Amino acid sequence: MKLIRFGESGKEKPGICIGDKYYDVSGFIQDYNESFFANGGIAHLQWMLGRYENQLPLIPAGSRLGAPVGRPSKIICIGLNYIDHARETNAKPPTEPIIFMKATTAVCGPFDDVVIPRGSEKTDWEVELAVVIGKTASYVTEANAMEHVAGYCLHNDVSERAFQLERGGTWDKGKGCDTFAPLGPYLGTPDEIADVHQLRLWLSVNGKKMQDGSTSNLIFNIPFLISYTSQFMTLLPGDIISTGTPAGVGLGFDPPVYLKPGDVIELGIDGLGTSMQKCKAYGQD
């Protein structure tokens, strides 16, 4: 299944994508949030579709899409998880996953504007595969890790490099600004993805291809990341693990290339759709 959320920001309703059409399921489901995933929501949704699919109202064309998951308790990101990206940033490939957090207030829809923060001169892009947790995970084994996956979605891990690397402390300062986590267009349940470790992911800026990689090149694969992360914190239903980005970020160019107002970012992952964000300056209408 492909789960979407639609409507005004902060007032999104749940929907589902069937073929090339979007349908409203808010008459049966409250939201795609922690409670939904924790209480067998996907199984209930499948049952509901079996009985009522032909009665679902169409979502009007042109409706805004929100992030496909209601605000998660946390967004956990994995740094330098592609060897080519580590090399382009002159970093040593990690021997254990690098974990940092992204503020949940950064979450926005897949076609919302990216706001370049006040004082920013080094806002950058990162296409990533995001894993959505389906049930509570604490000290899970690698062998059992995939039982805890609700699905996957496309994520642009927007980053302000000066805030991240030049302002002291950890990376979080440059990762959690408002609009820095466009998610979607939809959450694809595991049955939608034949092999999560064989997905092409790409990103372009103003029509120029910047990133073109594959999840086959992950340093640490999905089961390992879930198991590893769960050793340090409890993963709750609806939580997101963003699994890293391949080479081609703006920081990696010589000289570096960064986003400016008016730039258009397009990105996609096999089986998980595409998204597009236009950049605007802080305070710009």
URKA-V294881 format. One record per residue. RES is the residue in one small letter. SS is DSSP state (2 for helix, 1 for strand, 0 for the rest). PHI is phi in radians with two decimals (NA if undefined). BURIAL is + if it has 24 or more other C-alpha atoms within 12 Angstrom, else -. Layout:
res:RES ss:SS phi:PHI burial:BURIAL
res:RES ss:SS phi:PHI burial:BURIAL
//
This chain:
res:m ss:0 phi:NA burial:+
res:k ss:1 phi:-2.13 burial:+
res:l ss:1 phi:-1.70 burial:+
res:i ss:1 phi:-2.21 burial:+
res:r ss:1 phi:-2.27 burial:+
res:f ss:1 phi:-2.40 burial:+
res:g ss:0 phi:2.00 burial:+
res:e ss:0 phi:-1.02 burial:-
res:s ss:0 phi:-1.01 burial:-
res:g ss:0 phi:1.52 burial:-
res:k ss:0 phi:-2.28 burial:-
res:e ss:0 phi:-1.12 burial:+
res:k ss:1 phi:-2.02 burial:+
res:p ss:1 phi:-1.40 burial:+
res:g ss:1 phi:-2.55 burial:+
res:i ss:1 phi:-2.51 burial:+
res:c ss:1 phi:-1.75 burial:+
res:i ss:1 phi:-2.17 burial:-
res:g ss:0 phi:1.14 burial:-
res:d ss:0 phi:-1.90 burial:-
res:k ss:1 phi:-2.07 burial:-
res:y ss:1 phi:-1.89 burial:+
res:y ss:1 phi:-2.17 burial:+
res:d ss:1 phi:-1.50 burial:+
res:v ss:0 phi:-2.02 burial:+
res:s ss:0 phi:-1.18 burial:+
res:g ss:0 phi:-1.28 burial:-
res:f ss:0 phi:-2.12 burial:+
res:i ss:0 phi:-2.19 burial:+
res:q ss:0 phi:-1.33 burial:-
res:d ss:0 phi:-2.95 burial:+
res:y ss:0 phi:-1.62 burial:+
res:n ss:0 phi:-2.36 burial:+
res:e ss:2 phi:-0.97 burial:+
res:s ss:2 phi:-1.09 burial:+
res:f ss:2 phi:-1.03 burial:+
res:f ss:2 phi:-1.20 burial:+
res:a ss:2 phi:-1.23 burial:+
res:n ss:0 phi:-1.95 burial:-
res:g ss:0 phi:1.24 burial:-
res:g ss:2 phi:-1.08 burial:+
res:i ss:2 phi:-1.16 burial:+
res:a ss:2 phi:-1.10 burial:-
res:h ss:2 phi:-1.12 burial:-
res:l ss:2 phi:-1.10 burial:+
res:q ss:2 phi:-1.07 burial:-
res:w ss:2 phi:-1.08 burial:-
res:m ss:2 phi:-1.08 burial:-
res:l ss:2 phi:-1.11 burial:+
res:g ss:2 phi:-1.06 burial:-
res:r ss:2 phi:-1.74 burial:-
res:y ss:2 phi:-2.18 burial:-
res:e ss:2 phi:-0.93 burial:-
res:n ss:2 phi:-1.28 burial:-
res:q ss:2 phi:-1.84 burial:-
res:l ss:0 phi:-1.29 burial:+
res:p ss:0 phi:-1.29 burial:-
res:l ss:1 phi:-1.23 burial:-
res:i ss:0 phi:-1.42 burial:+
res:p ss:0 phi:-0.98 burial:-
res:a ss:0 phi:-1.01 burial:-
res:g ss:0 phi:1.50 burial:-
res:s ss:0 phi:-1.14 burial:-
res:r ss:0 phi:-1.17 burial:+
res:l ss:1 phi:-1.72 burial:+
res:g ss:1 phi:-1.66 burial:+
res:a ss:0 phi:-1.03 burial:+
res:p ss:0 phi:-1.28 burial:+
res:v ss:0 phi:-2.17 burial:+
res:g ss:0 phi:-1.05 burial:+
res:r ss:0 phi:-0.78 burial:+
res:p ss:0 phi:-1.30 burial:+
res:s ss:0 phi:-1.20 burial:+
res:k ss:0 phi:-2.82 burial:+
res:i ss:1 phi:-2.07 burial:+
res:i ss:1 phi:-1.82 burial:+
res:c ss:1 phi:-1.99 burial:+
res:i ss:1 phi:-1.93 burial:+
res:g ss:1 phi:-1.57 burial:+
res:l ss:0 phi:0.91 burial:+
res:n ss:0 phi:-1.71 burial:+
res:y ss:1 phi:-2.19 burial:+
res:i ss:2 phi:-1.03 burial:+
res:d ss:2 phi:-1.14 burial:+
res:h ss:2 phi:-1.25 burial:+
res:a ss:2 phi:-1.04 burial:+
res:r ss:2 phi:-1.13 burial:-
res:e ss:2 phi:-1.21 burial:+
res:t ss:0 phi:-1.73 burial:+
res:n ss:0 phi:1.03 burial:-
res:a ss:0 phi:-1.91 burial:-
res:k ss:0 phi:-1.32 burial:-
res:p ss:0 phi:-0.96 burial:-
res:p ss:0 phi:-1.24 burial:-
res:t ss:0 phi:-1.60 burial:-
res:e ss:0 phi:-2.38 burial:-
res:p ss:0 phi:-1.01 burial:+
res:i ss:1 phi:-1.56 burial:+
res:i ss:1 phi:-1.97 burial:+
res:f ss:1 phi:-2.46 burial:+
res:m ss:1 phi:-1.93 burial:+
res:k ss:1 phi:-2.08 burial:+
res:a ss:0 phi:-1.07 burial:+
res:t ss:2 phi:-1.19 burial:+
res:t ss:2 phi:-1.25 burial:+
res:a ss:2 phi:-1.38 burial:+
res:v ss:1 phi:-1.14 burial:+
res:c ss:1 phi:-2.59 burial:+
res:g ss:0 phi:-1.33 burial:+
res:p ss:0 phi:-1.22 burial:+
res:f ss:0 phi:-2.10 burial:+
res:d ss:0 phi:-1.32 burial:+
res:d ss:0 phi:-1.21 burial:+
res:v ss:1 phi:-1.64 burial:+
res:v ss:1 phi:-1.63 burial:+
res:i ss:1 phi:-1.30 burial:+
res:p ss:0 phi:-1.10 burial:+
res:r ss:0 phi:-1.02 burial:-
res:g ss:0 phi:1.46 burial:-
res:s ss:0 phi:-1.43 burial:+
res:e ss:0 phi:-2.22 burial:+
res:k ss:0 phi:-2.40 burial:+
res:t ss:1 phi:-1.37 burial:+
res:d ss:1 phi:-2.24 burial:+
res:w ss:0 phi:-2.05 burial:+
res:e ss:0 phi:-2.77 burial:+
res:v ss:1 phi:-1.36 burial:+
res:e ss:1 phi:-2.53 burial:+
res:l ss:1 phi:-1.53 burial:+
res:a ss:1 phi:-1.83 burial:+
res:v ss:1 phi:-1.77 burial:+
res:v ss:1 phi:-1.78 burial:+
res:i ss:1 phi:-1.34 burial:+
res:g ss:0 phi:-1.83 burial:+
res:k ss:0 phi:-2.62 burial:+
res:t ss:0 phi:-0.94 burial:+
res:a ss:1 phi:-2.26 burial:+
res:s ss:0 phi:-2.48 burial:-
res:y ss:0 phi:0.94 burial:-
res:v ss:0 phi:-1.40 burial:+
res:t ss:0 phi:-1.45 burial:-
res:e ss:0 phi:-1.09 burial:-
res:a ss:0 phi:-1.13 burial:-
res:n ss:0 phi:-1.79 burial:-
res:a ss:2 phi:-1.07 burial:+
res:m ss:2 phi:-1.22 burial:+
res:e ss:2 phi:-1.16 burial:-
res:h ss:2 phi:-1.75 burial:+
res:v ss:1 phi:-1.69 burial:+
res:a ss:1 phi:-1.51 burial:+
res:g ss:1 phi:2.91 burial:+
res:y ss:1 phi:-2.42 burial:+
res:c ss:1 phi:-2.64 burial:+
res:l ss:1 phi:-1.41 burial:+
res:h ss:1 phi:-2.42 burial:+
res:n ss:1 phi:-1.78 burial:+
res:d ss:1 phi:-1.43 burial:+
res:v ss:0 phi:-1.11 burial:+
res:s ss:1 phi:-2.47 burial:+
res:e ss:1 phi:-1.80 burial:+
res:r ss:2 phi:-1.20 burial:+
res:a ss:2 phi:-1.16 burial:+
res:f ss:2 phi:-1.08 burial:+
res:q ss:2 phi:-1.26 burial:+
res:l ss:2 phi:-1.99 burial:-
res:e ss:0 phi:-2.06 burial:-
res:r ss:0 phi:-1.94 burial:-
res:g ss:0 phi:1.46 burial:-
res:g ss:0 phi:1.39 burial:-
res:t ss:0 phi:-1.53 burial:-
res:w ss:2 phi:-1.30 burial:+
res:d ss:2 phi:-1.02 burial:+
res:k ss:2 phi:-1.00 burial:+
res:g ss:2 phi:-1.62 burial:+
res:k ss:0 phi:-2.01 burial:+
res:g ss:0 phi:-1.84 burial:+
res:c ss:0 phi:-1.10 burial:+
res:d ss:0 phi:-0.95 burial:+
res:t ss:0 phi:1.29 burial:+
res:f ss:0 phi:-1.49 burial:+
res:a ss:1 phi:-2.43 burial:+
res:p ss:1 phi:-1.13 burial:+
res:l ss:1 phi:-2.13 burial:+
res:g ss:0 phi:1.89 burial:+
res:p ss:0 phi:-1.43 burial:+
res:y ss:0 phi:-2.53 burial:+
res:l ss:1 phi:-1.64 burial:+
res:g ss:1 phi:-1.68 burial:+
res:t ss:0 phi:-1.18 burial:+
res:p ss:2 phi:-0.97 burial:+
res:d ss:2 phi:-1.18 burial:-
res:e ss:2 phi:-1.40 burial:-
res:i ss:0 phi:-2.05 burial:+
res:a ss:0 phi:-1.17 burial:-
res:d ss:0 phi:-2.61 burial:-
res:v ss:0 phi:-1.17 burial:+
res:h ss:0 phi:-1.74 burial:+
res:q ss:0 phi:-2.41 burial:-
res:l ss:0 phi:-1.96 burial:+
res:r ss:1 phi:-1.39 burial:+
res:l ss:1 phi:-2.33 burial:+
res:w ss:1 phi:-2.56 burial:+
res:l ss:1 phi:-2.67 burial:+
res:s ss:1 phi:-2.26 burial:+
res:v ss:1 phi:-2.19 burial:+
res:n ss:0 phi:0.94 burial:-
res:g ss:0 phi:1.47 burial:-
res:k ss:1 phi:-1.71 burial:-
res:k ss:1 phi:-1.16 burial:-
res:m ss:1 phi:-1.89 burial:+
res:q ss:1 phi:-2.18 burial:+
res:d ss:1 phi:-2.72 burial:+
res:g ss:1 phi:-2.34 burial:+
res:s ss:1 phi:-2.52 burial:+
res:t ss:2 phi:-1.19 burial:+
res:s ss:2 phi:-1.15 burial:-
res:n ss:2 phi:-1.75 burial:+
res:l ss:1 phi:-1.04 burial:+
res:i ss:0 phi:-1.25 burial:+
res:f ss:0 phi:-2.02 burial:+
res:n ss:0 phi:-1.38 burial:+
res:i ss:2 phi:-1.10 burial:+
res:p ss:2 phi:-1.00 burial:+
res:f ss:2 phi:-1.12 burial:+
res:l ss:2 phi:-1.10 burial:+
res:i ss:2 phi:-1.13 burial:+
res:s ss:2 phi:-1.06 burial:+
res:y ss:2 phi:-1.06 burial:+
res:t ss:2 phi:-1.08 burial:+
res:s ss:2 phi:-1.22 burial:+
res:q ss:0 phi:-1.35 burial:-
res:f ss:0 phi:-1.93 burial:-
res:m ss:0 phi:-2.78 burial:-
res:t ss:0 phi:-1.36 burial:+
res:l ss:1 phi:-1.57 burial:+
res:l ss:0 phi:-1.75 burial:+
res:p ss:0 phi:-0.96 burial:+
res:g ss:0 phi:1.62 burial:+
res:d ss:0 phi:-1.11 burial:+
res:i ss:1 phi:-2.13 burial:+
res:i ss:1 phi:-1.97 burial:+
res:s ss:1 phi:-1.68 burial:+
res:t ss:0 phi:-1.66 burial:+
res:g ss:0 phi:1.88 burial:+
res:t ss:0 phi:-2.20 burial:+
res:p ss:0 phi:-1.38 burial:+
res:a ss:0 phi:-1.08 burial:+
res:g ss:0 phi:2.02 burial:+
res:v ss:0 phi:-1.30 burial:+
res:g ss:2 phi:-1.05 burial:+
res:l ss:2 phi:-1.06 burial:+
res:g ss:2 phi:-1.44 burial:+
res:f ss:0 phi:-1.43 burial:-
res:d ss:0 phi:-2.19 burial:-
res:p ss:0 phi:-1.33 burial:-
res:p ss:0 phi:-1.04 burial:-
res:v ss:0 phi:-2.15 burial:-
res:y ss:0 phi:-2.20 burial:+
res:l ss:0 phi:-1.31 burial:+
res:k ss:0 phi:-2.38 burial:+
res:p ss:0 phi:-0.95 burial:+
res:g ss:0 phi:1.68 burial:-
res:d ss:0 phi:-1.15 burial:+
res:v ss:1 phi:-2.08 burial:+
res:i ss:1 phi:-1.83 burial:+
res:e ss:1 phi:-2.17 burial:+
res:l ss:1 phi:-2.67 burial:+
res:g ss:1 phi:-2.88 burial:+
res:i ss:1 phi:-2.39 burial:+
res:d ss:0 phi:-0.84 burial:+
res:g ss:0 phi:1.37 burial:+
res:l ss:0 phi:-2.16 burial:+
res:g ss:0 phi:1.42 burial:+
res:t ss:1 phi:-2.26 burial:+
res:s ss:1 phi:-2.44 burial:+
res:m ss:1 phi:-2.63 burial:+
res:q ss:1 phi:-2.27 burial:+
res:k ss:1 phi:-1.74 burial:+
res:c ss:1 phi:-1.55 burial:+
res:k ss:1 phi:-2.44 burial:+
res:a ss:1 phi:-1.33 burial:+
res:y ss:0 phi:-1.02 burial:-
res:g ss:0 phi:1.52 burial:-
res:q ss:0 phi:-1.41 burial:-
res:d ss:0 phi:-1.29 burial:-
//
